[in-house]
Amino acid sequence: MASDILQYAVLGLGAGAVYGLAALGIVFVYRGSGVINFAAGPIGVVGAFIFYDQRGSGTPTVIAWLASAGVRRSDGRCDASGF
């Protein structure tokens, strides 16, 4: 019983941290540009798909994470520069 409560508390804090980071990203973009931009969501989905695809093909976790982070980084730069 106590371990279930602890597990749910940790999971709730983790989910809350993700929501908080997403909200901060939206606020930073709005304060910088004056436009509400939800483009961070699709960039995250592309990175998650790259990671999932790489792990499914047998790539080690660290390399798959680095590949997905590189794709997300380059995609974000392309969005910001208008290309």
C-alpha positions in Angstrom: 0.0 0.0 0.0 2.7 2.5 1.0 4.8 1.5 -2.0 1.8 2.2 -4.3 1.4 5.7 -2.8 5.1 6.4 -3.3 5.0 5.1 -6.8 2.0 7.3 -7.7 3.6 10.3 -6.0 6.8 9.9 -8.1 4.8 9.4 -11.3 2.7 12.5 -10.6 5.7 14.6 -9.9 7.3 13.4 -13.1 4.2 14.2 -15.2 3.9 17.6 -13.5 7.5 18.4 -14.3 6.9 17.6 -18.0 3.8 19.8 -18.0 5.7 22.6 -16.3 8.6 22.5 -18.8 6.1 22.6 -21.7 4.3 25.6 -20.2 7.6 27.4 -19.7 8.6 26.8 -23.3 5.3 28.3 -24.5 5.7 31.3 -22.1 9.3 31.9 -23.3 8.3 31.9 -26.9 5.3 34.2 -26.3 7.4 36.6 -24.3 10.1 36.7 -26.9 7.9 37.0 -30.0 4.4 38.0 -28.8 2.9 35.0 -30.7 1.6 31.9 -29.1 3.5 29.1 -30.9 2.7 25.5 -30.2 5.4 24.1 -32.5 7.3 22.5 -29.7 4.8 19.7 -29.6 5.3 18.4 -33.1 9.1 18.8 -32.7 8.9 16.6 -29.6 6.8 14.0 -31.4 9.3 13.8 -34.3 12.1 13.3 -31.7 10.1 10.6 -29.9 9.4 8.8 -33.2 13.1 8.8 -34.2 14.0 7.4 -30.7 11.3 4.7 -31.0 12.4 3.8 -34.5 16.0 3.6 -33.6 15.4 1.5 -30.5 13.2 -0.8 -32.5 16.0 -1.5 -35.0 18.4 -2.4 -32.2 20.3 0.8 -31.7 21.7 1.3 -28.2 19.6 3.7 -26.0 22.3 6.4 -25.7 22.9 6.6 -29.4 19.2 6.6 -30.2 18.7 9.4 -27.7 21.5 11.4 -29.2 20.1 10.9 -32.7 16.6 12.0 -31.7 18.1 15.0 -29.8 20.1 16.0 -32.9 17.0 15.8 -35.1 14.9 17.8 -32.7 17.7 20.4 -32.4 18.1 20.8 -36.2 14.3 20.8 -36.7 13.9 23.6 -34.1 16.6 25.6 -35.8 14.9 25.3 -39.1 11.6 26.4 -37.7 13.2 29.4 -35.9 15.1 30.6 -39.0 12.0 30.3 -41.3 13.4 27.6 -43.7 
